[in-house]
Amino acid sequence: MPEESFPAAPAAPARYDVVGVGNALVDVISHAGDEFIHHHELVKGSMTLVDTDRAVHLYAALGSAVEMSGGSAANTMCGVASLGGRAAYIGKVSGDDLGNVFGHDLRAVGVQFRPGTPDTDTPTGRCIIVVTPDAQRTMNTYLGVSSLLCVGDIDDETVAAGAVLYMEGYLYDRSEAKEAFRHAAGVAHKNSRMVSLTLSDSFCVDRHRDDFRALVTDEVDLLFGNEDELMSLYQVDSLDAAIARVRHDCALAVVTTGPAGCLVVTPDGVLRIAAEPVARVLDTTGAGDLFAAGFLYGYTRSMPLGECARIGSIAAAEVISHVGPRPLVELSTLLAETKG
Amino acid sequence: MPEESFPAAPAAPARYDVVGVGNALVDVISHAGDEFIHHHELVKGSMTLVDTDRAVHLYAALGSAVEMSGGSAANTMCGVASLGGRAAYIGKVSGDDLGNVFGHDLRAVGVQFRPGTPDTDTPTGRCIIVVTPDAQRTMNTYLGVSSLLCVGDIDDETVAAGAVLYMEGYLYDRSEAKEAFRHAAGVAHKNSRMVSLTLSDSFCVDRHRDDFRALVTDEVDLLFGNEDELMSLYQVDSLDAAIARVRHDCALAVVTTGPAGCLVVTPDGVLRIAAEPVARVLDTTGAGDLFAAGFLYGYTRSMPLGECARIGSIAAAEVISHVGPRPLVELSTLLAETKG
């Protein structure tokens, strides 16, 4: 990002700690064995975009399922709220059952929901998640109306009122959404807010590498991603090389390394934080989303970076110890209990 | 029932062990404290029918929720299928998201679904379930299209092909549904099939006592109910008095007595069966439904009545040890493990 844009001017008091923008999806979660993954030629652990036919086919083949609200950035906003932070979310749903469910579940945990302008012809997006016995999730996303997000759906006032704007790489696909990201980042910076992005998926990065790289260079102050995503972004073979590059692009980068924890990268150096121990991993859905929630919660309270990462790790540990992408307990209570 | 109607004639081989008829509902499950129950003037542990306004109001007040297919008799049919039995289900849904979810979840476990004739103007029914920390569930049912079931929705061929017809008292409300029950029972008896009914809820029985009593006397061979429901049916103050009455009305009655187990009532006597021990009761939703599934599974295999009740108890124990109204493991596997 250009030096002069951060901070541009003294910021007004923020009404929200974080404003998220992402694909608004309801998760359809089902358990299956590895043979289901192989038979349907799925890539275990990845997210694949599917069209209507493929979504219908996969759903029909799947066992009985449970529906619960998901969406990467939306999960993160629920995590921020659960920690006691103030969060808003911008994402597109339809007026169907799943759209109502999605809105309800955000409001129920205190996240301000901005559903964008209505579009009645396209159903609410859904993500068919197959959880295998090793707790990995394989996601097949039918985006529906969620991917139609455009500049007109970005509520400038909400973006301006958030200390940090948090955008989800999954949504960075159609040109309208890319334009919406640029617009939202512009509004945030104009109001002296911080702009953050999660790379979401190495396939997403691969598909739009040049655009992602330009966005990161021009607009992103705080970048989230895992090792694969970061190496894909810079097309390098080592994490060290990727870190050298991202230090030049962003004021702050947080690289998750799975069970090993995470690296917090600043111009001053690299901080390594261990992951929280988890007794039994049941479903890794939402791990990265909740890590970002914890980090952002700490960051918007000006906590030391190590403490931000520790809170992220606690939030991630909670969500992978049960099925479902959002916390089942108040994270603020959990956090209070871990303070020695 | 009239002596001469059971069995009326040698029955043709049955394609299904059990054919269920009931309210096709998707459960919307959320956890809340006792203060939620008091504040909204709910009767803990009961099922209350709510109109659209009340359903919208309660849902808005509720925390984030999980959607999964439910409906009492539908849960029972899934239990029969999970035990390795052959089940079909007749119930009404709409072509909306929740209707699709409901149909999917039945088919996914191998239950033949007969959704009745389409009705596009009324949404699929849903049951808002509040689970309190004591594992009790308080149900608020918005019936939607499910309650519009009428004679035209009963697939005679399916009913004729089931060894046992199983009807759910919850549905026995509108006169069209009452007529459908009589019709289905007539088809079953004409084909030398057994007719069973679950009383479902003491409030249901209270609202339609005379009609219920006539149905039990005229048509029901096998009656399921708990103590309260049975005493309400006969308007007596003691279980013994109720048992004396039901022995006269039905060839077989199974009275569940919660953690104490159940009583199997025949003209010859009363058999008392203990409940299976459960390490930790998490959500009692579906307990009675799965008990009936286990009993019917055993009964349609001509097992001794005590063994039927024991299988019912095993199936009920599985479903109350987790959240959700349907088994999470293959009950056939569970059953095989319990055989010493």
Interface residues (C-beta under 8 A of the other chain):
Chain A: Y59 A60 L62 G63 S64 A65 V66 E67 M68 S69 C78 D96 D97 L98 V101 H104 D105 R107 A108 V109 P123 T124 G324 R326
Chain B: Y59 A60 L62 G63 S64 A65 V66 E67 M68 S69 C78 D96 D97 L98 V101 H104 D105 R107 A108 V109 P123 T124 G324 R326
